[in-house]
Amino acid sequence: MHKSGRGQREKLQQFIMITGASEKVALQALKSSDWHLEGAFDVFYSQPQLQTHTDSRHLEELYNRYKDPRVDMILVDGISLLCNDLQVDPQDIVMLVVSWHMKAATMCEFSKQEFIDGLESLGIDSLDKFREKIPFMRSELKDEQKFREIYNFAFGWAKEKGQKSLALDTAIGMWQLLFAEKQWPYVEHWCQFLQARHNKAISRDTWSQLLEFARAVDSSLSNYDAEGAWPYLIDEFVEYLKENGVIPKG
């Protein structure tokens, strides 16, 4: 019985992670399919009433809880209160995932439409549902395609309004946050290299190409091609690693 219970808990967690459903809905789908995962997915996706619907009045109440008293937006104080309610640190990477779902144009602020549309798309209309969705949003960082989308979203989200490039200090902070998740071994060397040799804002091309470099080139850099189409900054970085004895020359 204990073994069966553990197996059911694992299926429940897997179902929630894949579908983003609430625990109540996940249980309903799994029980109706006699705890067969594939059958539960069929039940969930074939019955729209199981997929979460949001209450517009509750969404409005949530928005008003965090809205700035002076402008019709959620600003730093409102986001700080939201993080407190969710029991999440404002520096936690999951808040970047939240912002990605809301298609937020700028860091540390949500327009009313961004906030409400984002929550609707997630099936959230209460703090309890928001808290329930946090593990699902964390799991999205493990998905290669979603991570790429979140990574590329972060450039526009983190840069100053009206600027084409991302301030170096901001870029370094974002890379440390994102690559802690991906565990790229050269992130600290990259940040030190930029501070020592570049010391300028980061272009969108450099931002996006670095992820491709981190993915395509192995940890020993043995398959790095100096004749490849990498931005000059990445080529300079490889030379910097060789000069500093981090990787062998030749």
C-alpha positions as CSV (number, residue, x, y, z in Angstrom):
1,M,0.0,0.0,0.0
2,H,2.8,2.4,0.9
3,K,4.6,1.6,-2.4
4,S,1.3,2.3,-4.3
5,G,0.8,5.6,-2.4
6,R,4.3,6.7,-3.3
7,G,3.8,5.8,-7.0
8,Q,0.6,7.8,-7.0
9,R,2.2,10.8,-5.5
10,E,4.9,10.7,-8.2
11,K,2.3,10.5,-10.9
12,L,0.4,13.4,-9.3
13,Q,3.5,15.6,-9.3
14,Q,4.4,14.6,-12.9
15,F,0.9,15.4,-14.1
16,I,0.9,18.8,-12.4
17,M,4.4,19.6,-13.8
18,I,3.4,18.8,-17.3
19,T,-0.1,20.3,-17.4
20,G,0.2,23.1,-14.9
21,A,-3.1,21.9,-13.4
22,S,-4.0,22.4,-9.8
23,E,-3.7,19.4,-7.4
24,K,-7.5,19.1,-7.2
25,V,-7.9,18.9,-11.0
26,A,-4.9,16.5,-11.3
27,L,-6.4,14.1,-8.7
28,Q,-9.7,14.2,-10.6
29,A,-8.1,13.3,-13.9
30,L,-5.9,10.6,-12.5
31,K,-8.7,9.0,-10.5
32,S,-11.0,8.9,-13.5
33,S,-8.3,7.1,-15.5
34,D,-7.5,4.6,-12.8
35,W,-4.1,6.3,-12.2
36,H,-2.9,5.8,-15.8
37,L,-0.9,8.9,-16.8
38,E,-1.6,8.8,-20.5
39,G,-5.3,8.3,-19.9
40,A,-5.3,11.2,-17.4
41,F,-3.8,13.5,-20.0
42,D,-6.5,12.4,-22.5
43,V,-9.2,13.2,-19.9
44,F,-7.6,16.6,-19.0
45,Y,-7.2,17.8,-22.6
46,S,-10.5,16.5,-23.9
47,Q,-12.6,18.1,-21.1
48,P,-12.2,21.9,-21.3
49,Q,-14.2,22.3,-18.0
50,L,-11.2,20.6,-16.2
51,Q,-8.8,23.2,-17.5
52,T,-8.8,26.1,-15.1
53,H,-11.0,29.1,-15.7
54,T,-10.4,32.4,-14.0
55,D,-12.9,34.7,-12.3
56,S,-12.4,38.3,-13.7
57,R,-13.6,39.8,-10.4
58,H,-10.9,37.9,-8.5
59,L,-8.3,39.0,-11.0
60,E,-9.3,42.6,-10.6
61,E,-9.1,42.2,-6.8
62,L,-5.6,40.7,-7.1
63,Y,-4.5,43.5,-9.4
64,N,-5.9,46.2,-7.0
65,R,-4.0,44.6,-4.1
66,Y,-0.7,45.3,-5.8
67,K,-1.5,48.4,-7.9
68,D,0.5,51.6,-7.2
69,P,-1.7,54.2,-5.5
70,R,-0.5,56.9,-7.9
71,V,-0.5,55.2,-11.3
72,D,-2.5,52.4,-12.9
73,M,0.4,49.9,-12.8
74,I,2.1,47.5,-10.4
75,L,5.6,49.0,-9.5
76,V,8.4,48.0,-7.2
77,D,6.4,48.2,-3.9
78,G,3.6,46.1,-5.4
79,I,6.0,43.5,-6.7
80,S,7.7,43.4,-3.3
81,L,4.3,42.8,-1.6
82,L,3.4,40.1,-4.2
83,C,6.7,38.3,-3.5
84,N,6.0,38.5,0.2
85,D,2.6,37.0,-0.3
86,L,4.0,34.2,-2.5
87,Q,6.8,33.6,0.0
88,V,9.4,34.1,-2.8
89,D,12.5,36.2,-2.7
90,P,12.3,39.1,-5.2
91,Q,15.7,38.0,-6.6
92,D,14.4,34.4,-7.2
93,I,14.7,33.4,-10.8
94,V,11.0,32.2,-10.7
95,M,10.0,35.9,-10.7
96,L,11.7,36.2,-14.2
97,V,9.5,33.2,-15.3
98,V,6.4,35.0,-13.9
99,S,7.4,38.1,-15.9
100,W,7.9,36.0,-19.0
101,H,4.4,34.6,-18.7
102,M,3.0,38.1,-18.3
103,K,5.0,39.3,-21.3
104,A,6.2,42.2,-19.1
105,A,7.9,45.0,-21.1
106,T,10.1,46.2,-18.3
107,M,11.7,44.8,-15.1
108,C,10.0,45.7,-11.8
109,E,6.7,46.7,-13.3
110,F,3.5,45.2,-14.7
111,S,0.8,47.0,-16.6
112,K,-2.8,46.0,-15.7
113,Q,-3.1,44.1,-19.0
114,E,0.2,42.3,-18.6
115,F,-0.7,41.2,-15.1
116,I,-4.3,40.1,-15.8
117,D,-3.6,38.5,-19.2
118,G,-0.6,36.6,-17.7
119,L,-2.5,35.3,-14.8
120,E,-5.4,34.3,-17.0
121,S,-3.1,32.3,-19.3
122,L,-1.8,30.5,-16.2
123,G,-5.3,29.8,-14.8
124,I,-4.5,31.9,-11.7
125,D,-7.2,34.1,-10.0
126,S,-6.1,33.7,-6.3
127,L,-3.0,33.8,-4.2
128,D,-3.4,30.1,-3.4
129,K,-3.5,29.2,-7.1
130,F,-0.5,31.4,-7.7
131,R,1.5,29.6,-4.9
132,E,0.5,26.3,-6.4
133,K,1.8,27.3,-9.8
134,I,5.3,28.3,-8.5
135,P,6.8,24.7,-8.7
136,F,5.4,24.4,-12.3
137,M,7.0,27.7,-13.3
138,R,10.3,26.5,-11.8
139,S,10.1,23.3,-13.8
140,E,9.8,25.3,-17.0
141,L,13.4,26.3,-16.6
142,K,14.4,22.7,-17.1
143,D,12.7,22.7,-20.6
144,E,15.4,23.6,-23.2
145,Q,13.0,25.5,-25.5
146,K,11.3,27.4,-22.7
147,F,14.7,28.2,-21.1
148,R,15.8,29.7,-24.5
149,E,12.6,31.8,-24.7
150,I,13.0,33.0,-21.1
151,Y,16.7,33.8,-21.6
152,N,16.0,35.8,-24.8
153,F,13.0,37.5,-23.1
154,A,15.3,38.6,-20.2
155,F,17.4,40.9,-22.5
156,G,14.5,43.2,-23.4
157,W,12.9,42.9,-20.0
158,A,16.1,43.9,-18.1
159,K,17.4,46.8,-20.3
160,E,16.6,50.4,-19.6
161,K,13.6,51.8,-21.6
162,G,14.7,53.4,-24.9
163,Q,18.1,51.7,-24.8
164,K,19.2,49.2,-27.5
165,S,21.9,47.5,-25.4
166,L,21.9,46.1,-21.9
167,A,24.1,47.8,-19.2
168,L,27.1,45.6,-18.4
169,D,26.3,45.4,-14.6
170,T,22.7,44.4,-15.3
171,A,23.8,41.8,-18.0
172,I,26.3,40.2,-15.5
173,G,23.6,40.0,-12.8
174,M,21.2,38.3,-15.3
175,W,23.8,35.9,-16.6
176,Q,24.8,34.8,-13.0
177,L,21.1,34.2,-12.3
178,L,20.3,32.4,-15.5
179,F,23.5,30.3,-15.8
180,A,23.3,29.3,-12.2
181,E,20.3,27.4,-13.5
182,K,22.1,26.0,-16.5
183,Q,25.4,25.4,-14.6
184,W,27.6,26.7,-17.3
185,P,31.2,26.4,-15.9
186,Y,32.6,29.5,-17.5
187,V,30.0,32.1,-16.3
188,E,32.3,33.7,-13.6
189,H,35.2,33.8,-16.1
190,W,33.0,35.4,-18.7
191,C,31.8,38.1,-16.2
192,Q,35.4,38.8,-15.1
193,F,36.6,38.9,-18.8
194,L,33.9,41.5,-19.6
195,Q,34.8,43.7,-16.7
196,A,38.5,43.5,-17.5
197,R,38.4,43.8,-21.3
198,H,35.1,45.0,-22.5
199,N,33.5,47.3,-19.9
200,K,30.7,48.4,-22.3
201,A,27.0,47.6,-22.7
202,I,26.0,44.3,-24.2
203,S,24.3,44.0,-27.6
204,R,21.3,41.7,-28.2
205,D,23.5,39.7,-30.6
206,T,26.1,39.0,-28.0
207,W,23.4,38.1,-25.5
208,S,21.7,35.6,-27.7
209,Q,24.9,34.1,-29.1
210,L,26.4,33.5,-25.7
211,L,23.6,31.0,-24.9
212,E,24.3,29.2,-28.2
213,F,28.0,29.1,-27.4
214,A,27.3,27.7,-23.9
215,R,25.1,25.0,-25.4
216,A,27.1,24.1,-28.5
217,V,30.6,24.1,-27.1
218,D,31.6,21.4,-24.6
219,S,33.1,22.2,-21.2
220,S,36.7,21.6,-22.4
221,L,36.0,23.9,-25.4
222,S,37.6,21.1,-27.6
223,N,34.9,21.5,-30.3
224,Y,35.2,25.3,-30.4
225,D,35.8,26.5,-34.0
226,A,37.8,29.7,-34.2
227,E,36.6,30.1,-37.8
228,G,32.9,29.8,-36.7
229,A,30.5,32.7,-36.9
230,W,30.8,33.7,-33.2
231,P,30.7,37.4,-32.2
232,Y,34.3,38.8,-31.8
233,L,33.7,39.1,-28.1
234,I,33.2,35.3,-27.7
235,D,36.4,34.7,-29.8
236,E,38.3,37.1,-27.5
237,F,36.9,35.3,-24.5
238,V,38.3,32.0,-25.6
239,E,41.7,33.6,-26.1
240,Y,41.4,35.1,-22.6
241,L,40.7,31.6,-21.1
242,K,43.9,30.3,-22.9
243,E,46.0,33.3,-21.7
244,N,44.9,32.7,-18.1
245,G,45.5,29.0,-18.2
246,V,41.8,28.1,-17.7
247,I,42.0,25.9,-20.9
248,P,45.1,24.6,-22.7
249,K,46.5,26.5,-25.6
250,G,46.7,25.0,-29.0
